[in-house]
Amino acid sequence: MNLITAINSISFSMKAIGAGMACSGLIGAGVGIGLVFASLLKSFAINPRLKGQLFGYAILGFALSEAIGLLSLMMACVILYT
């Protein structure tokens, strides 16, 4: 194994570790989505007349949480393929 091959191997392994760490943002997105819909169900139980308004807020919270997850996934792809 020559020096160039060893450097390329180390470089790829560091990229893989960095991409895995970047994907840890998906954990937070999953927890955030779960909390949004758990609080939506709790709010429905407390006041069912506000169903439409609460659902709109829940969709907004879902979209923002999902955006953070997608950004972390995109960053992992950028780390791996550049």
C-alpha positions as CSV (number, residue, x, y, z in Angstrom):
1,M,0.0,0.0,0.0
2,N,1.6,3.2,-1.1
3,L,1.3,6.6,0.5
4,I,-1.3,8.0,-1.9
5,T,-3.7,5.0,-1.3
6,A,-3.3,5.4,2.4
7,I,-4.0,9.1,2.3
8,N,-7.1,8.5,0.2
9,S,-8.3,5.8,2.6
10,I,-7.9,8.1,5.6
11,S,-9.6,10.9,3.8
12,F,-12.6,8.8,2.9
13,S,-12.9,7.5,6.5
14,M,-12.8,11.0,7.9
15,K,-15.5,12.0,5.4
16,A,-17.7,9.1,6.5
17,I,-17.3,10.0,10.2
18,G,-18.2,13.6,9.5
19,A,-21.2,12.6,7.4
20,G,-22.4,10.3,10.2
21,M,-22.0,13.1,12.7
22,A,-23.9,15.5,10.5
23,C,-26.8,13.0,10.3
24,S,-27.2,13.2,14.1
25,G,-29.4,16.3,13.3
26,L,-32.0,13.9,12.1
27,I,-32.4,12.7,15.7
28,G,-33.5,16.2,16.7
29,A,-35.8,16.5,13.8
30,G,-37.5,13.2,14.7
31,V,-37.9,14.3,18.3
32,G,-39.2,17.7,17.2
33,I,-41.9,16.2,14.9
34,G,-43.0,13.8,17.7
35,L,-43.3,16.7,20.2
36,V,-45.3,18.8,17.7
37,F,-47.9,16.1,17.0
38,A,-48.0,15.1,20.7
39,S,-48.8,18.6,21.7
40,L,-51.4,18.8,18.9
41,L,-53.2,15.8,20.2
42,K,-53.1,17.2,23.7
43,S,-54.5,20.5,22.5
44,F,-57.3,18.8,20.6
45,A,-58.2,17.0,23.8
46,I,-58.3,20.3,25.8
47,N,-60.1,22.5,23.2
48,P,-61.6,20.7,20.2
49,R,-63.2,23.8,18.8
50,L,-59.8,25.2,17.7
51,K,-59.1,22.2,15.5
52,G,-58.4,24.2,12.3
53,Q,-56.1,26.8,13.9
54,L,-54.2,24.2,15.9
55,F,-53.7,22.0,12.9
56,G,-52.2,24.9,10.9
57,Y,-49.7,25.6,13.7
58,A,-48.9,21.9,13.8
59,I,-48.2,21.8,10.1
60,L,-45.9,24.8,10.4
61,G,-44.0,23.2,13.3
62,F,-43.7,20.0,11.3
63,A,-42.3,21.8,8.3
64,L,-39.8,23.7,10.3
65,S,-38.6,20.5,12.1
66,E,-38.4,18.6,8.8
67,A,-36.4,21.5,7.2
68,I,-33.7,21.1,9.9
69,G,-33.6,17.4,9.3
70,L,-33.3,17.9,5.5
71,L,-30.5,20.5,6.0
72,S,-28.5,18.1,8.1
73,L,-29.0,15.3,5.5
74,M,-27.9,17.7,2.8
75,M,-24.8,18.6,4.8
76,A,-23.9,14.9,5.1
77,C,-24.1,14.5,1.3
78,V,-22.0,17.6,0.8
79,I,-19.3,16.2,3.2
80,L,-19.3,12.8,1.5
81,Y,-19.3,13.9,-2.1
82,T,-16.9,16.9,-2.2
